Amino acid sequence: MKFDTLIIGGGLAGLTCGIRLQKNGMKCAIVSTGQSALHFSSGSFDLLNELSDGTKVDNPVAAVEKINMNHPYAKLGSKFAYYAGEAKQLFADCAIEVNGDAAHNHLRITPMGTLKPTWLTFSDFTPLSSASDMVGKKILIVNMAGFLDFNTKFVADSFEKYGTECRISSVNLPELERLRISPTEMRSTNIARVLDNEKTLEALIKELTGQISGFDIVVLPAVFGLSSAEPVRKLKGALDIPVWLIPTMPPSVPGIRAQQQLRRSFEELGGVYMLGDTVVKADFKDNKVQAVYSVNHGDISFVAENFILASGSYFSNGLVAQQDSVVEPVFGSDVDFTPGRDGWYDKSFFNKQNYMTFGVATNDKLQVKIKSEIQQNLYAVGSVLGGSNTIHEGCGAGISMLTALYVADNLING
Ligand SMILES: Cc1cc2nc3c(=O)[nH]c(=O)nc-3n(C[C@H](O)[C@H](O)[C@H](O)COP(=O)(O)OP(=O)(O)OC[C@H]3O[C@@H](n4cnc5c(N)ncnc54)[C@H](O)[C@@H]3O)c2cc1C
């Protein structure tokens, strides 16, 4: 099988890169093992919330000038703001509706009801400019009876600290009874499938209409619109007061929808997406990858001009931690990590974890190094890259999308 570019990993980074390349006439295939971080999405995409020295960031475009030299953003040179704009446009082109601005972080509501800064938020959710937006509001927090992945009590406690008055309630639809028989079935995606049915959604709206009188805002878990955002629009349009959806514990309904929309756009542009297959090894000659091989295709090789490693971090097995080293299992790429396992982590769970900054070593063009030699046609994008602590710095989605666009443009421009 022969392509212009073969991408290993079909999460946010791999799909962003593939869409950009296909749009510019390059024939791409994506091979992807399975679910990506999008399936666990908070509903927001972070660009830069904090510098590595702990300085809080309000304006990522201005703050990026102070980014440390090992950070993936440092490799983009002066193109950070340009690629942030292109990433937002790519979402719009894929019919993924988001709100937000690279020059000004807004606040998102977490599954615990706390507020955190972020860059782009799915239009399902309500971006806030400040905690004071909530002061004095009377809020009704409604759950589906028996749904355990939305903790109304945590949300109410947090909201009350922001000066709101909350009441907790639940709805009980006969259509959800079948799921409720087994608690393991009562998951966000299954509920969303039930509520995708127009009649069931109408029954819910009727139930809510009877409860919301006297409240300023009604809060619900984000269990609407698995395959399209239409149920979200319908729900919000039907009630007289603002509806605030709150992200649930994984799986993330809007995240899965976005993954599907990105994949659909890639395929509509002519890209080939092979889900459920894993790339396991490669042939090299003169510091160039000749071909790669996958589990499902055995001896049948994938041949391409260029190869892009978008296999994610530890979570997706893009990086694997061994007893005293961290490895990248497909190509055996060099990985930047500090020797001595004790220095990898802090015993206090919430402190900065050093292992989060480890990742595949590249040059400024994001070409991968193996045994310190640059591989001419092998690039790394997204969370497989090192140099940042995506949790503490709040830059996960930004790194995935901006590095993917940067590498794609370098290939397009030769
Ligand atoms: C659980 C979780 C939740 C997150 N939530 C957020 C969030 O809400 N907002 C935010 O800004 N950031 C979040 N992040 C940070 C996240 O890293 C980025 O936002 C981004 O989505 C990562 O995209 P990626 O494509 O680099 O990697 P991934 O999404 O991990 O995708 C990598 C893909 O590669 C595939 N793969 C791996 N190895 C192979 C192989 N050998 N062959 C074929 N396929 C392979 C995997 O199956 C996976 O589908 C989260 C991270 C995690 C781990």
The ligand as an SDF file (V2000), in Angstrom:
LIG
                    3D

 53 58  0  0  0  0  0  0  0  0999 V2000
   -7.3980   11.1080   29.2590 C   0  0  0  0  0  0  0  0  0  0  0  0
   -6.9500   12.4040   28.6810 C   0  0  0  0  0  0  0  0  0  0  0  0
   -7.8390   13.4810   28.6030 C   0  0  0  0  0  0  0  0  0  0  0  0
   -7.4160   14.6950   28.0520 C   0  0  0  0  0  0  0  0  0  0  0  0
   -8.3040   15.7370   28.0070 N   0  0  0  0  0  0  0  0  0  0  0  0
   -7.8990   16.9090   27.4810 C   0  0  0  0  0  0  0  0  0  0  0  0
   -8.8130   18.0020   27.3850 C   0  0  0  0  0  0  0  0  0  0  0  0
   -9.9610   17.9050   27.7720 O   0  0  0  0  0  0  0  0  0  0  0  0
   -8.3680   19.1920   26.8540 N   0  0  0  0  0  0  0  0  0  0  0  0
   -7.0810   19.3180   26.4190 C   0  0  0  0  0  0  0  0  0  0  0  0
   -6.7190   20.4030   25.9510 O   0  0  0  0  0  0  0  0  0  0  0  0
   -6.2150   18.2910   26.4980 N   0  0  0  0  0  0  0  0  0  0  0  0
   -6.5770   17.1050   27.0090 C   0  0  0  0  0  0  0  0  0  0  0  0
   -5.6930   16.0730   27.0750 N   0  0  0  0  0  0  0  0  0  0  0  0
   -4.3460   16.2590   26.5430 C   0  0  0  0  0  0  0  0  0  0  0  0
   -4.2760   15.5040   25.1850 C   0  0  0  0  0  0  0  0  0  0  0  0
   -3.0200   14.9160   25.1890 O   0  0  0  0  0  0  0  0  0  0  0  0
   -4.4550   16.3450   23.9380 C   0  0  0  0  0  0  0  0  0  0  0  0
   -5.4940   17.2410   24.0890 O   0  0  0  0  0  0  0  0  0  0  0  0
   -4.7280   15.5910   22.6330 C   0  0  0  0  0  0  0  0  0  0  0  0
   -6.0830   15.2100   22.4580 O   0  0  0  0  0  0  0  0  0  0  0  0
   -3.8020   14.4130   22.4030 C   0  0  0  0  0  0  0  0  0  0  0  0
   -3.9200   14.0640   21.0390 O   0  0  0  0  0  0  0  0  0  0  0  0
   -2.8880   13.1240   20.3120 P   0  0  0  0  0  0  0  0  0  0  0  0
   -3.4620   12.8940   18.9490 O   0  0  0  0  0  0  0  0  0  0  0  0
   -1.5120   13.6460   20.4220 O   0  0  0  0  0  0  0  0  0  0  0  0
   -2.8760   11.7440   21.1440 O   0  0  0  0  0  0  0  0  0  0  0  0
   -4.0390   10.7120   21.4470 P   0  0  0  0  0  0  0  0  0  0  0  0
   -5.3420   11.3650   21.5540 O   0  0  0  0  0  0  0  0  0  0  0  0
   -3.5490    9.9140   22.6020 O   0  0  0  0  0  0  0  0  0  0  0  0
   -4.0990    9.7950   20.1440 O   0  0  0  0  0  0  0  0  0  0  0  0
   -3.1080    8.8730   19.8040 C   0  0  0  0  0  0  0  0  0  0  0  0
   -3.7320    7.7750   18.9610 C   0  0  0  0  0  0  0  0  0  0  0  0
   -2.6710    6.9450   18.4540 O   0  0  0  0  0  0  0  0  0  0  0  0
   -3.0710    5.5960   18.5000 C   0  0  0  0  0  0  0  0  0  0  0  0
   -1.8590    4.7620   18.5280 N   0  0  0  0  0  0  0  0  0  0  0  0
   -0.8940    4.6890   19.4960 C   0  0  0  0  0  0  0  0  0  0  0  0
    0.0770    3.8490   19.1060 N   0  0  0  0  0  0  0  0  0  0  0  0
   -0.2600    3.3910   17.8570 C   0  0  0  0  0  0  0  0  0  0  0  0
    0.3440    2.4880   16.9340 C   0  0  0  0  0  0  0  0  0  0  0  0
    1.5040    1.8820   17.2060 N   0  0  0  0  0  0  0  0  0  0  0  0
   -0.2780    2.2260   15.7690 N   0  0  0  0  0  0  0  0  0  0  0  0
   -1.4660    2.8360   15.4830 C   0  0  0  0  0  0  0  0  0  0  0  0
   -2.0830    3.6960   16.3160 N   0  0  0  0  0  0  0  0  0  0  0  0
   -1.4980    3.9610   17.4890 C   0  0  0  0  0  0  0  0  0  0  0  0
   -3.9170    5.5130   19.7720 C   0  0  0  0  0  0  0  0  0  0  0  0
   -4.7690    4.3990   19.7410 O   0  0  0  0  0  0  0  0  0  0  0  0
   -4.6580    6.8590   19.7370 C   0  0  0  0  0  0  0  0  0  0  0  0
   -5.8680    6.7280   19.0350 O   0  0  0  0  0  0  0  0  0  0  0  0
   -6.0860   14.8480   27.5970 C   0  0  0  0  0  0  0  0  0  0  0  0
   -5.2060   13.7640   27.6850 C   0  0  0  0  0  0  0  0  0  0  0  0
   -5.6270   12.5730   28.2100 C   0  0  0  0  0  0  0  0  0  0  0  0
   -4.6400   11.4280   28.2790 C   0  0  0  0  0  0  0  0  0  0  0  0
  1  2  1  0
  2  3  1  0
  2 52  2  0
  3  4  2  0
  4  5  1  0
  4 50  1  0
  5  6  2  0
  6  7  1  0
  6 13  1  0
  7  8  2  0
  7  9  1  0
  9 10  1  0
 10 11  2  0
 10 12  1  0
 12 13  2  0
 13 14  1  0
 14 15  1  0
 14 50  1  0
 15 16  1  0
 16 17  1  0
 16 18  1  0
 18 19  1  0
 18 20  1  0
 20 21  1  0
 20 22  1  0
 22 23  1  0
 23 24  1  0
 24 25  2  0
 24 26  1  0
 24 27  1  0
 27 28  1  0
 28 29  2  0
 28 30  1  0
 28 31  1  0
 31 32  1  0
 32 33  1  0
 33 34  1  0
 33 48  1  0
 34 35  1  0
 35 36  1  0
 35 46  1  0
 36 37  1  0
 36 45  1  0
 37 38  2  0
 38 39  1  0
 39 40  1  0
 39 45  2  0
 40 41  1  0
 40 42  2  0
 42 43  1  0
 43 44  2  0
 44 45  1  0
 46 47  1  0
 46 48  1  0
 48 49  1  0
 50 51  2  0
 51 52  1  0
 52 53  1  0
M  END
$$$$
